[in-house]
Amino acid sequence: MQCTRCKKSVGLLILRLLIGWLFIYHGISKIPMAEQAVGSIGGAFHNLGLTFLSMNAWFWILVVAEITAWTLFVLGMFTRIAAAIVVVIMLGAMNIKGWSFQTMELDFFLAVLAIGLAIAGNGAYSLQNRCCTTCTGSYTTPVPVKK
């Protein structure tokens, strides 16, 4: 029988992998359609008043951020940082689509899941937990088993 901590860690692993899969899919799928997407995605940043970078630069920053978030989630490294990246991306997506729940339902859902992961951290089944017990987001070292 598994302990409660293990069950929670499995749940966190599943959430990390789910959100990670969605972001790698969306990040990589933007690359082949870069010419068409630069105007809409980069233009969205410009509409927010972020004109200090070109629309092309904003597009590639978004693609890199999505792929970075995927990598961090899947590895279980700096999950809180990855979650913050996801929340910012999802707020931007909601702003592009308009603030109607029907148009931003998935974006809102992903943002809330990311906030939950930011609060919960990596879980026991993460590379960060295996390598570093002092980094933010990892569990403390497990209590040794008495023999």
N, CA, C and O atoms as a GROMACS GRO file, in nm:
protein
  588
    1MET      N    1   0.084  -0.118   0.000
    1MET     CA    2   0.000   0.000   0.000
    1MET      C    3   0.089   0.125   0.000
    1MET      O    4   0.186   0.133   0.075
    2GLN      N    5   0.054   0.221  -0.084
    2GLN     CA    6   0.135   0.341  -0.094
    2GLN      C    7   0.100   0.440   0.015
    2GLN      O    8  -0.013   0.445   0.063
    3CYS      N    9   0.199   0.518   0.053
    3CYS     CA   10   0.175   0.622   0.152
    3CYS      C   11   0.106   0.741   0.084
    3CYS      O   12   0.106   0.752  -0.038
    4THR      N   13   0.050   0.828   0.165
    4THR     CA   14  -0.020   0.945   0.113
    4THR      C   15   0.073   1.034   0.033
    4THR      O   16   0.033   1.090  -0.070
    5ARG      N   17   0.197   1.049   0.080
    5ARG     CA   18   0.294   1.134   0.009
    5ARG      C   19   0.322   1.079  -0.130
    5ARG      O   20   0.332   1.156  -0.226
    6CYS      N   21   0.334   0.946  -0.143
    6CYS     CA   22   0.359   0.885  -0.273
    6CYS      C   23   0.242   0.908  -0.368
    6CYS      O   24   0.262   0.937  -0.486
    7LYS      N   25   0.120   0.893  -0.317
    7LYS     CA   26   0.001   0.915  -0.399
    7LYS      C   27  -0.005   1.060  -0.447
    7LYS      O   28  -0.039   1.086  -0.563
    8LYS      N   29   0.026   1.153  -0.359
    8LYS     CA   30   0.027   1.295  -0.399
    8LYS      C   31   0.134   1.320  -0.504
    8LYS      O   32   0.113   1.395  -0.600
    9SER      N   33   0.249   1.256  -0.487
    9SER     CA   34   0.358   1.275  -0.583
    9SER      C   35   0.323   1.217  -0.719
    9SER      O   36   0.360   1.274  -0.821
   10VAL      N   37   0.252   1.105  -0.722
   10VAL     CA   38   0.207   1.048  -0.849
   10VAL      C   39   0.109   1.145  -0.915
   10VAL      O   40   0.116   1.166  -1.036
   11GLY      N   41   0.019   1.202  -0.837
   11GLY     CA   42  -0.075   1.301  -0.891
   11GLY      C   43  -0.003   1.422  -0.948
   11GLY      O   44  -0.039   1.470  -1.055
   12LEU      N   45   0.098   1.471  -0.878
   12LEU     CA   46   0.175   1.585  -0.927
   12LEU      C   47   0.252   1.548  -1.054
   12LEU      O   48   0.261   1.629  -1.146
   13LEU      N   49   0.305   1.427  -1.059
   13LEU     CA   50   0.375   1.380  -1.179
   13LEU      C   51   0.280   1.379  -1.298
   13LEU      O   52   0.315   1.425  -1.407
   14ILE      N   53   0.159   1.326  -1.279
   14ILE     CA   54   0.060   1.321  -1.387
   14ILE      C   55   0.026   1.462  -1.434
   14ILE      O   56   0.019   1.486  -1.554
   15LEU      N   57   0.004   1.554  -1.341
   15LEU     CA   58  -0.026   1.693  -1.380
   15LEU      C   59   0.090   1.756  -1.455
   15LEU      O   60   0.070   1.824  -1.556
   16ARG      N   61   0.212   1.734  -1.407
   16ARG     CA   62   0.329   1.790  -1.475
   16ARG      C   63   0.340   1.736  -1.616
   16ARG      O   64   0.366   1.812  -1.710
   17LEU      N   65   0.321   1.605  -1.633
   17LEU     CA   66   0.333   1.545  -1.766
   17LEU      C   67   0.221   1.591  -1.858
   17LEU      O   68   0.244   1.614  -1.976
   18LEU      N   69   0.101   1.606  -1.806
   18LEU     CA   70  -0.012   1.652  -1.887
   18LEU      C   71   0.011   1.794  -1.938
   18LEU      O   72  -0.001   1.821  -2.057
   19ILE      N   73   0.043   1.883  -1.848
   19ILE     CA   74   0.066   2.022  -1.889
   19ILE      C   75   0.189   2.029  -1.978
   19ILE      O   76   0.190   2.103  -2.077
   20GLY      N   77   0.292   1.954  -1.945
   20GLY     CA   78   0.412   1.951  -2.029
   20GLY      C   79   0.382   1.906  -2.170
   20GLY      O   80   0.430   1.966  -2.266
   21TRP      N   81   0.302   1.798  -2.184
   21TRP     CA   82   0.266   1.748  -2.316
   21TRP      C   83   0.191   1.854  -2.395
   21TRP      O   84   0.218   1.873  -2.514
   22LEU      N   85   0.098   1.923  -2.332
   22LEU     CA   86   0.022   2.026  -2.403
   22LEU      C   87   0.114   2.138  -2.452
   22LEU      O   88   0.096   2.190  -2.562
   23PHE      N   89   0.211   2.174  -2.371
   23PHE     CA   90   0.298   2.284  -2.410
   23PHE      C   91   0.401   2.245  -2.514
   23PHE      O   92   0.435   2.327  -2.599
   24ILE      N   93   0.450   2.123  -2.511
   24ILE     CA   94   0.543   2.084  -2.618
   24ILE      C   95   0.466   2.075  -2.748
   24ILE      O   96   0.518   2.114  -2.853
   25TYR      N   97   0.345   2.025  -2.744
   25TYR     CA   98   0.263   2.015  -2.866
   25TYR      C   99   0.237   2.154  -2.923
   25TYR      O  100   0.255   2.176  -3.043
   26HIS      N  101   0.196   2.247  -2.839
   26HIS     CA  102   0.165   2.382  -2.889
   26HIS      C  103   0.291   2.458  -2.926
   26HIS      O  104   0.289   2.538  -3.021
   27GLY      N  105   0.400   2.436  -2.854
   27GLY     CA  106   0.524   2.506  -2.886
   27GLY      C  107   0.582   2.461  -3.019
   27GLY      O  108   0.619   2.544  -3.102
   28ILE      N  109   0.589   2.329  -3.040
   28ILE     CA  110   0.647   2.278  -3.164
   28ILE      C  111   0.554   2.299  -3.283
   28ILE      O  112   0.601   2.323  -3.394
   29SER      N  113   0.423   2.292  -3.261
   29SER     CA  114   0.329   2.308  -3.372
   29SER      C  115   0.329   2.451  -3.427
   29SER      O  116   0.283   2.473  -3.540
   30LYS      N  117   0.379   2.547  -3.352
   30LYS     CA  118   0.388   2.685  -3.402
   30LYS      C  119   0.502   2.705  -3.501
   30LYS      O  120   0.496   2.793  -3.586
   31ILE      N  121   0.605   2.623  -3.490
   31ILE     CA  122   0.726   2.643  -3.570
   31ILE      C  123   0.699   2.632  -3.721
   31ILE      O  124   0.742   2.721  -3.794
   32PRO      N  125   0.630   2.529  -3.771
   32PRO     CA  126   0.608   2.522  -3.916
   32PRO      C  127   0.522   2.636  -3.971
   32PRO      O  128   0.533   2.670  -4.089
   33MET      N  129   0.439   2.694  -3.888
   33MET     CA  130   0.352   2.803  -3.935
   33MET      C  131   0.401   2.938  -3.885
   33MET      O  132   0.322   3.030  -3.865
   34ALA      N  133   0.533   2.950  -3.867
   34ALA     CA  134   0.590   3.072  -3.811
   34ALA      C  135   0.555   3.197  -3.890
   34ALA      O  136   0.520   3.299  -3.831
   35GLU      N  137   0.562   3.190  -4.022
   35GLU     CA  138   0.536   3.310  -4.103
   35GLU      C  139   0.395   3.363  -4.082
   35GLU      O  140   0.374   3.484  -4.075
   36GLN      N  141   0.297   3.272  -4.072
   36GLN     CA  142   0.159   3.315  -4.053
   36GLN      C  143   0.133   3.358  -3.908
   36GLN      O  144   0.055   3.449  -3.883
   37ALA      N  145   0.198   3.291  -3.813
   37ALA     CA  146   0.168   3.315  -3.672
   37ALA      C  147   0.239   3.437  -3.615
   37ALA      O  148   0.193   3.492  -3.514
   38VAL      N  149   0.347   3.480  -3.676
   38VAL     CA  150   0.421   3.595  -3.623
   38VAL      C  151   0.330   3.716  -3.612
   38VAL      O  152   0.334   3.788  -3.511
   39GLY      N  153   0.249   3.741  -3.712
   39GLY     CA  154   0.162   3.858  -3.710
   39GLY      C  155   0.060   3.853  -3.598
   39GLY      O  156   0.038   3.953  -3.530
   40SER      N  157  -0.003   3.738  -3.579
   40SER     CA  158  -0.107   3.732  -3.475
   40SER      C  159  -0.047   3.725  -3.335
   40SER      O  160  -0.092   3.796  -3.245
   41ILE      N  161   0.054   3.642  -3.316
   41ILE     CA  162   0.112   3.628  -3.182
   41ILE      C  163   0.197   3.750  -3.147
   41ILE      O  164   0.182   3.808  -3.040
   42GLY      N  165   0.286   3.788  -3.238
   42GLY     CA  166   0.367   3.908  -3.213
   42GLY      C  167   0.282   4.032  -3.205
   42GLY      O  168   0.310   4.122  -3.126
   43GLY      N  169   0.178   4.038  -3.288
   43GLY     CA  170   0.087   4.153  -3.285
   43GLY      C  171   0.014   4.163  -3.153
   43GLY      O  172  -0.017   4.273  -3.107
   44ALA      N  173  -0.015   4.050  -3.092
   44ALA     CA  174  -0.083   4.051  -2.962
   44ALA      C  175   0.005   4.118  -2.855
   44ALA      O  176  -0.044   4.192  -2.770
   45PHE      N  177   0.134   4.090  -2.861
   45PHE     CA  178   0.226   4.155  -2.767
   45PHE      C  179   0.231   4.306  -2.794
   45PHE      O  180   0.234   4.385  -2.700
   46HIS      N  181   0.232   4.343  -2.919
   46HIS     CA  182   0.234   4.485  -2.954
   46HIS      C  183   0.105   4.553  -2.911
   46HIS      O  184   0.108   4.669  -2.870
   47ASN      N  185  -0.009   4.483  -2.920
   47ASN     CA  186  -0.136   4.539  -2.875
   47ASN      C  187  -0.138   4.563  -2.724
   47ASN      O  188  -0.210   4.649  -2.675
   48LEU      N  189  -0.056   4.486  -2.652
   48LEU     CA  190  -0.045   4.507  -2.507
   48LEU      C  191   0.052   4.621  -2.474
   48LEU      O  192   0.072   4.653  -2.357
   49GLY      N  193   0.111   4.682  -2.577
   49GLY     CA  194   0.204   4.792  -2.556
   49GLY      C  195   0.348   4.747  -2.543
   49GLY      O  196   0.436   4.828  -2.511
   50LEU      N  197   0.375   4.621  -2.567
   50LEU     CA  198   0.511   4.568  -2.557
   50LEU      C  199   0.578   4.576  -2.694
   50LEU      O  200   0.598   4.475  -2.762
   51THR      N  201   0.611   4.698  -2.732
   51THR     CA  202   0.665   4.722  -2.866
   51THR      C  203   0.817   4.734  -2.868
   51THR      O  204   0.874   4.764  -2.973
   52PHE      N  205   0.883   4.710  -2.755
   52PHE     CA  206   1.028   4.723  -2.752
   52PHE      C  207   1.101   4.609  -2.823
   52PHE      O  208   1.221   4.617  -2.847
   53LEU      N  209   1.027   4.501  -2.857
   53LEU     CA  210   1.082   4.393  -2.939
   53LEU      C  211   0.995   4.378  -3.063
   53LEU      O  212   0.878   4.416  -3.063
   54SER      N  213   1.051   4.323  -3.168
   54SER     CA  214   0.975   4.302  -3.290
   54SER      C  215   0.872   4.192  -3.271
   54SER      O  216   0.882   4.112  -3.177
   55MET      N  217   0.773   4.187  -3.360
   55MET     CA  218   0.672   4.081  -3.353
   55MET      C  219   0.737   3.944  -3.371
   55MET      O  220   0.696   3.847  -3.308
   56ASN      N  221   0.837   3.937  -3.457
   56ASN     CA  222   0.910   3.812  -3.480
   56ASN      C  223   0.980   3.766  -3.352
   56ASN      O  224   0.976   3.648  -3.317
   57ALA      N  225   1.043   3.859  -3.282
   57ALA     CA  226   1.112   3.824  -3.156
   57ALA      C  227   1.012   3.774  -3.052
   57ALA      O  228   1.041   3.676  -2.982
   58TRP      N  229   0.898   3.839  -3.041
   58TRP     CA  230   0.796   3.794  -2.944
   58TRP      C  231   0.747   3.654  -2.978
   58TRP      O  232   0.726   3.572  -2.888
   59PHE      N  233   0.729   3.626  -3.105
   59PHE     CA  234   0.685   3.493  -3.146
   59PHE      C  235   0.785   3.388  -3.099
   59PHE      O  236   0.745   3.288  -3.038
   60TRP      N  237   0.912   3.408  -3.126
   60TRP     CA  238   1.013   3.309  -3.091
   60TRP      C  239   1.034   3.300  -2.941
   60TRP      O  240   1.066   3.193  -2.889
   61ILE      N  241   1.016   3.410  -2.869
   61ILE     CA  242   1.022   3.405  -2.722
   61ILE      C  243   0.910   3.316  -2.670
   61ILE      O  244   0.932   3.237  -2.577
   62LEU      N  245   0.791   3.328  -2.727
   62LEU     CA  246   0.679   3.245  -2.685
   62LEU      C  247   0.706   3.098  -2.714
   62LEU      O  248   0.681   3.013  -2.628
   63VAL      N  249   0.756   3.067  -2.832
   63VAL     CA  250   0.786   2.928  -2.867
   63VAL      C  251   0.891   2.871  -2.770
   63VAL      O  252   0.875   2.760  -2.719
   64VAL      N  253   0.997   2.945  -2.745
   64VAL     CA  254   1.102   2.899  -2.653
   64VAL      C  255   1.046   2.884  -2.512
   64VAL      O  256   1.081   2.789  -2.442
   65ALA      N  257   0.961   2.976  -2.468
   65ALA     CA  258   0.902   2.968  -2.334
   65ALA      C  259   0.815   2.843  -2.321
   65ALA      O  260   0.818   2.777  -2.218
   66GLU      N  261   0.737   2.811  -2.424
   66GLU     CA  262   0.652   2.691  -2.419
   66GLU      C  263   0.736   2.564  -2.415
   66GLU      O  264   0.705   2.472  -2.339
   67ILE      N  265   0.841   2.559  -2.493
   67ILE     CA  266   0.928   2.440  -2.494
   67ILE      C  267   1.007   2.431  -2.363
   67ILE      O  268   1.028   2.321  -2.312
   68THR      N  269   1.049   2.544  -2.309
   68THR     CA  270   1.119   2.545  -2.180
   68THR      C  271   1.026   2.498  -2.068
   68THR      O  272   1.067   2.418  -1.984
   69ALA      N  273   0.903   2.546  -2.069
   69ALA     CA  274   0.806   2.502  -1.967
   69ALA      C  275   0.787   2.351  -1.975
   69ALA      O  276   0.782   2.283  -1.873
   70TRP      N  277   0.775   2.300  -2.098
   70TRP     CA  278   0.760   2.154  -2.117
   70TRP      C  279   0.876   2.080  -2.056
   70TRP      O  280   0.857   1.985  -1.980
   71THR      N  281   0.996   2.123  -2.088
   71THR     CA  282   1.116   2.056  -2.039
   71THR      C  283   1.121   2.056  -1.887
   71THR      O  284   1.149   1.953  -1.825
   72LEU      N  285   1.093   2.172  -1.826
   72LEU     CA  286   1.098   2.181  -1.681
   72LEU      C  287   0.991   2.095  -1.615
   72LEU      O  288   1.017   2.030  -1.514
   73PHE      N  289   0.869   2.094  -1.672
   73PHE     CA  290   0.762   2.012  -1.615
   73PHE      C  291   0.795   1.864  -1.625
   73PHE      O  292   0.782   1.791  -1.526
   74VAL      N  293   0.837   1.819  -1.741
   74VAL     CA  294   0.862   1.676  -1.761
   74VAL      C  295   0.977   1.628  -1.673
   74VAL      O  296   0.969   1.519  -1.616
   75LEU      N  297   1.081   1.707  -1.661
   75LEU     CA  298   1.194   1.668  -1.577
   75LEU      C  299   1.165   1.686  -1.429
   75LEU      O  300   1.231   1.625  -1.345
   76GLY      N  301   1.069   1.770  -1.397
   76GLY     CA  302   1.044   1.800  -1.256
   76GLY      C  303   1.151   1.891  -1.199
   76GLY      O  304   1.192   1.877  -1.084
   77MET      N  305   1.194   1.984  -1.281
   77MET     CA  306   1.295   2.082  -1.239
   77MET      C  307   1.230   2.220  -1.235
   77MET      O  308   1.167   2.262  -1.332
   78PHE      N  309   1.244   2.290  -1.124
   78PHE     CA  310   1.195   2.427  -1.111
   78PHE      C  311   1.050   2.440  -1.158
   78PHE      O  312   1.016   2.526  -1.239
   79THR      N  313   0.967   2.352  -1.107
   79THR     CA  314   0.826   2.348  -1.147
   79THR      C  315   0.758   2.481  -1.121
   79THR      O  316   0.672   2.522  -1.198
   80ARG      N  317   0.795   2.548  -1.015
   80ARG     CA  318   0.731   2.676  -0.983
   80ARG      C  319   0.765   2.782  -1.088
   80ARG      O  320   0.680   2.865  -1.122
   81ILE      N  321   0.886   2.780  -1.138
   81ILE     CA  322   0.925   2.873  -1.244
   81ILE      C  323   0.849   2.838  -1.372
   81ILE      O  324   0.797   2.927  -1.440
   82ALA      N  325   0.842   2.710  -1.405
   82ALA     CA  326   0.767   2.666  -1.523
   82ALA      C  327   0.621   2.704  -1.511
   82ALA      O  328   0.559   2.747  -1.609
   83ALA      N  329   0.565   2.689  -1.392
   83ALA     CA  330   0.425   2.725  -1.370
   83ALA      C  331   0.404   2.875  -1.390
   83ALA      O  332   0.302   2.917  -1.444
   84ALA      N  333   0.498   2.955  -1.346
   84ALA     CA  334   0.486   3.100  -1.365
   84ALA      C  335   0.490   3.134  -1.514
   84ALA      O  336   0.415   3.221  -1.560
   85ILE      N  337   0.576   3.066  -1.589
   85ILE     CA  338   0.581   3.087  -1.734
   85ILE      C  339   0.447   3.052  -1.796
   85ILE      O  340   0.396   3.126  -1.880
   86VAL      N  341   0.389   2.939  -1.755
   86VAL     CA  342   0.260   2.895  -1.809
   86VAL      C  343   0.150   2.995  -1.776
   86VAL      O  344   0.067   3.026  -1.862
   87VAL      N  345   0.147   3.045  -1.654
   87VAL     CA  346   0.043   3.142  -1.616
   87VAL      C  347   0.053   3.267  -1.701
   87VAL      O  348  -0.048   3.318  -1.748
   88VAL      N  349   0.174   3.317  -1.723
   88VAL     CA  350   0.191   3.436  -1.807
   88VAL      C  351   0.146   3.409  -1.950
   88VAL      O  352   0.077   3.491  -2.010
   89ILE      N  353   0.184   3.293  -2.004
   89ILE     CA  354   0.142   3.258  -2.140
   89ILE      C  355  -0.009   3.248  -2.149
   89ILE      O  356  -0.069   3.297  -2.244
   90MET      N  357  -0.071   3.185  -2.050
   90MET     CA  358  -0.216   3.167  -2.052
   90MET      C  359  -0.290   3.299  -2.034
   90MET      O  360  -0.396   3.319  -2.095
   91LEU      N  361  -0.238   3.389  -1.952
   91LEU     CA  362  -0.300   3.521  -1.940
   91LEU      C  363  -0.293   3.596  -2.073
   91LEU      O  364  -0.387   3.665  -2.112
   92GLY      N  365  -0.180   3.581  -2.142
   92GLY     CA  366  -0.168   3.641  -2.274
   92GLY      C  367  -0.267   3.581  -2.372
   92GLY      O  368  -0.329   3.652  -2.451
   93ALA      N  369  -0.282   3.448  -2.368
   93ALA     CA  370  -0.377   3.381  -2.458
   93ALA      C  371  -0.520   3.425  -2.428
   93ALA      O  372  -0.599   3.446  -2.520
   94MET      N  373  -0.553   3.439  -2.300
   94MET     CA  374  -0.688   3.484  -2.264
   94MET      C  375  -0.711   3.627  -2.311
   94MET      O  376  -0.822   3.662  -2.353
   95ASN      N  377  -0.606   3.709  -2.305
   95ASN     CA  378  -0.619   3.847  -2.351
   95ASN      C  379  -0.642   3.852  -2.502
   95ASN      O  380  -0.719   3.934  -2.550
   96ILE      N  381  -0.575   3.764  -2.576
   96ILE     CA  382  -0.592   3.760  -2.721
   96ILE      C  383  -0.733   3.717  -2.758
   96ILE      O  384  -0.796   3.776  -2.846
   97LYS      N  385  -0.784   3.614  -2.690
   97LYS     CA  386  -0.914   3.558  -2.724
   97LYS      C  387  -1.031   3.640  -2.671
   97LYS      O  388  -1.144   3.621  -2.715
   98GLY      N  389  -1.005   3.728  -2.580
   98GLY     CA  390  -1.113   3.803  -2.517
   98GLY      C  391  -1.150   3.737  -2.386
   98GLY      O  392  -1.125   3.618  -2.366
   99TRP      N  393  -1.207   3.814  -2.298
   99TRP     CA  394  -1.232   3.767  -2.163
   99TRP      C  395  -1.369   3.702  -2.148
   99TRP      O  396  -1.438   3.725  -2.049
  100SER      N  397  -1.407   3.622  -2.245
  100SER     CA  398  -1.531   3.546  -2.239
  100SER      C  399  -1.495   3.403  -2.200
  100SER      O  400  -1.401   3.345  -2.255
  101PHE      N  401  -1.569   3.345  -2.104
  101PHE     CA  402  -1.534   3.212  -2.057
  101PHE      C  403  -1.542   3.108  -2.168
  101PHE      O  404  -1.464   3.012  -2.168
  102GLN      N  405  -1.633   3.124  -2.262
  102GLN     CA  406  -1.646   3.028  -2.370
  102GLN      C  407  -1.521   3.025  -2.458
  102GLN      O  408  -1.485   2.919  -2.509
  103THR      N  409  -1.456   3.138  -2.476
  103THR     CA  410  -1.339   3.143  -2.564
  103THR      C  411  -1.208   3.113  -2.491
  103THR      O  412  -1.108   3.079  -2.555
  104MET      N  413  -1.209   3.125  -2.360
  104MET     CA  414  -1.082   3.107  -2.287
  104MET      C  415  -1.088   2.993  -2.187
  104MET      O  416  -1.005   2.987  -2.096
  105GLU      N  417  -1.182   2.904  -2.202
  105GLU     CA  418  -1.201   2.796  -2.105
  105GLU      C  419  -1.075   2.713  -2.084
  105GLU      O  420  -1.033   2.694  -1.969
  106LEU      N  421  -1.014   2.662  -2.189
  106LEU     CA  422  -0.893   2.580  -2.177
  106LEU      C  423  -0.776   2.662  -2.120
  106LEU      O  424  -0.701   2.613  -2.036
  107ASP      N  425  -0.762   2.784  -2.166
  107ASP     CA  426  -0.653   2.869  -2.117
  107ASP      C  427  -0.667   2.895  -1.968
  107ASP      O  428  -0.568   2.890  -1.894
  108PHE      N  429  -0.789   2.921  -1.923
  108PHE     CA  430  -0.816   2.944  -1.781
  108PHE      C  431  -0.784   2.817  -1.702
  108PHE      O  432  -0.722   2.823  -1.596
  109PHE      N  433  -0.828   2.702  -1.753
  109PHE     CA  434  -0.805   2.574  -1.688
  109PHE      C  435  -0.656   2.546  -1.672
  109PHE      O  436  -0.611   2.506  -1.565
  110LEU      N  437  -0.579   2.569  -1.777
  110LEU     CA  438  -0.434   2.547  -1.771
  110LEU      C  439  -0.366   2.643  -1.674
  110LEU      O  440  -0.273   2.604  -1.604
  111ALA      N  441  -0.413   2.768  -1.670
  111ALA     CA  442  -0.356   2.865  -1.577
  111ALA      C  443  -0.382   2.823  -1.432
  111ALA      O  444  -0.293   2.833  -1.348
  112VAL      N  445  -0.502   2.776  -1.404
  112VAL     CA  446  -0.534   2.732  -1.268
  112VAL      C  447  -0.454   2.607  -1.230
  112VAL      O  448  -0.405   2.597  -1.118
  113LEU      N  449  -0.440   2.511  -1.324
  113LEU     CA  450  -0.356   2.394  -1.298
  113LEU      C  451  -0.211   2.436  -1.269
  113LEU      O  452  -0.147   2.381  -1.180
  114ALA      N  453  -0.162   2.531  -1.346
  114ALA     CA  454  -0.024   2.578  -1.325
  114ALA      C  455  -0.010   2.645  -1.188
  114ALA      O  456   0.092   2.628  -1.122
  115ILE      N  457  -0.111   2.720  -1.147
  115ILE     CA  458  -0.106   2.782  -1.014
  115ILE      C  459  -0.104   2.674  -0.906
  115ILE      O  460  -0.032   2.686  -0.807
  116GLY      N  461  -0.184   2.568  -0.926
  116GLY     CA  462  -0.183   2.456  -0.832
  116GLY      C  463  -0.047   2.390  -0.824
  116GLY      O  464   0.000   2.357  -0.715
  117LEU      N  465   0.017   2.370  -0.938
  117LEU     CA  466   0.152   2.312  -0.938
  117LEU      C  467   0.254   2.406  -0.874
  117LEU      O  468   0.348   2.361  -0.809
  118ALA      N  469   0.235   2.535  -0.893
  118ALA     CA  470   0.326   2.632  -0.831
  118ALA      C  471   0.316   2.624  -0.678
  118ALA      O  472   0.416   2.639  -0.608
  119ILE      N  473   0.197   2.602  -0.630
  119ILE     CA  474   0.177   2.590  -0.485
  119ILE      C  475   0.230   2.456  -0.434
  119ILE      O  476   0.298   2.451  -0.331
  120ALA      N  477   0.201   2.348  -0.506
  120ALA     CA  478   0.237   2.214  -0.460
  120ALA      C  479   0.384   2.181  -0.480
  120ALA      O  480   0.442   2.108  -0.400
  121GLY      N  481   0.446   2.233  -0.584
  121GLY     CA  482   0.586   2.203  -0.610
  121GLY      C  483   0.602   2.082  -0.701
  121GLY      O  484   0.508   2.041  -0.770
  122ASN      N  485   0.721   2.026  -0.701
  122ASN     CA  486   0.759   1.918  -0.792
  122ASN      C  487   0.697   1.784  -0.759
  122ASN      O  488   0.654   1.711  -0.848
  123GLY      N  489   0.691   1.751  -0.633
  123GLY     CA  490   0.655   1.616  -0.592
  123GLY      C  491   0.780   1.531  -0.579
  123GLY      O  492   0.889   1.573  -0.618
  124ALA      N  493   0.764   1.413  -0.523
  124ALA     CA  494   0.880   1.326  -0.497
  124ALA      C  495   0.940   1.270  -0.626
  124ALA      O  496   1.060   1.243  -0.631
  125TYR      N  497   0.857   1.252  -0.730
  125TYR     CA  498   0.905   1.192  -0.854
  125TYR      C  499   0.951   1.300  -0.950
  125TYR      O  500   0.887   1.327  -1.052
  126SER      N  501   1.063   1.362  -0.915
  126SER     CA  502   1.116   1.469  -0.998
  126SER      C  503   1.268   1.464  -0.993
  126SER      O  504   1.328   1.419  -0.895
  127LEU      N  505   1.328   1.510  -1.099
  127LEU     CA  506   1.473   1.514  -1.106
  127LEU      C  507   1.529   1.608  -1.000
  127LEU      O  508   1.632   1.578  -0.939
  128GLN      N  509   1.463   1.718  -0.979
  128GLN     CA  510   1.510   1.815  -0.880
  128GLN      C  511   1.510   1.753  -0.740
  128GLN      O  512   1.602   1.776  -0.662
  129ASN      N  513   1.408   1.677  -0.709
  129ASN     CA  514   1.402   1.613  -0.578
  129ASN      C  515   1.513   1.510  -0.562
  129ASN      O  516   1.565   1.491  -0.452
  130ARG      N  517   1.549   1.444  -0.671
  130ARG     CA  518   1.656   1.343  -0.665
  130ARG      C  519   1.794   1.406  -0.655
  130ARG      O  520   1.884   1.348  -0.594
  131CYS      N  521   1.812   1.522  -0.714
  131CYS     CA  522   1.945   1.583  -0.723
  131CYS      C  523   1.973   1.688  -0.618
  131CYS      O  524   2.087   1.707  -0.577
  132CYS      N  525   1.870   1.758  -0.575
  132CYS     CA  526   1.893   1.874  -0.491
  132CYS      C  527   1.784   1.884  -0.385
  132CYS      O  528   1.666   1.892  -0.419
  133THR      N  529   1.822   1.884  -0.260
  133THR     CA  530   1.724   1.896  -0.153
  133THR      C  531   1.717   2.038  -0.098
  133THR      O  532   1.639   2.064  -0.007
  134THR      N  533   1.796   2.129  -0.153
  134THR     CA  534   1.793   2.265  -0.102
  134THR      C  535   1.725   2.362  -0.197
  134THR      O  536   1.695   2.475  -0.159
  135CYS      N  537   1.698   2.320  -0.323
  135CYS     CA  538   1.635   2.407  -0.421
  135CYS      C  539   1.490   2.432  -0.385
  135CYS      O  540   1.425   2.349  -0.321
  136THR      N  541   1.440   2.545  -0.426
  136THR     CA  542   1.300   2.578  -0.405
  136THR      C  543   1.214   2.478  -0.480
  136THR      O  544   1.243   2.445  -0.595
  137GLY      N  545   1.110   2.431  -0.415
  137GLY     CA  546   1.015   2.344  -0.481
  137GLY      C  547   1.038   2.196  -0.458
  137GLY      O  548   0.955   2.115  -0.498
  138SER      N  549   1.148   2.160  -0.394
  138SER     CA  550   1.168   2.017  -0.371
  138SER      C  551   1.124   1.982  -0.229
  138SER      O  552   1.117   2.068  -0.142
  139TYR      N  553   1.095   1.858  -0.209
  139TYR     CA  554   1.061   1.810  -0.077
  139TYR      C  555   1.187   1.806   0.008
  139TYR      O  556   1.299   1.807  -0.044
  140THR      N  557   1.168   1.801   0.136
  140THR     CA  558   1.283   1.783   0.222
  140THR      C  559   1.330   1.640   0.207
  140THR      O  560   1.259   1.555   0.152
  141THR      N  561   1.449   1.613   0.255
  141THR     CA  562   1.502   1.478   0.241
  141THR      C  563   1.413   1.380   0.316
  141THR      O  564   1.364   1.410   0.425
  142PRO      N  565   1.392   1.263   0.257
  142PRO     CA  566   1.306   1.165   0.322
  142PRO      C  567   1.363   1.118   0.456
  142PRO      O  568   1.485   1.114   0.476
  143VAL      N  569   1.274   1.084   0.545
  143VAL     CA  570   1.316   1.032   0.674
  143VAL      C  571   1.373   0.893   0.653
  143VAL      O  572   1.310   0.810   0.588
  144PRO      N  573   1.493   0.866   0.707
  144PRO     CA  574   1.553   0.733   0.687
  144PRO      C  575   1.467   0.625   0.753
  144PRO      O  576   1.406   0.647   0.858
  145VAL      N  577   1.464   0.509   0.690
  145VAL     CA  578   1.389   0.396   0.741
  145VAL      C  579   1.472   0.328   0.850
  145VAL      O  580   1.590   0.301   0.832
  146LYS      N  581   1.407   0.302   0.962
  146LYS     CA  582   1.477   0.236   1.073
  146LYS      C  583   1.490   0.088   1.040
  146LYS      O  584   1.397   0.026   0.989
  147LYS      N  585   1.606   0.032   1.071
  147LYS     CA  586   1.631  -0.109   1.046
  147LYS      C  587   1.624  -0.188   1.173
  147LYS      O  588   1.642  -0.310   1.171
   0.00000   0.00000   0.00000
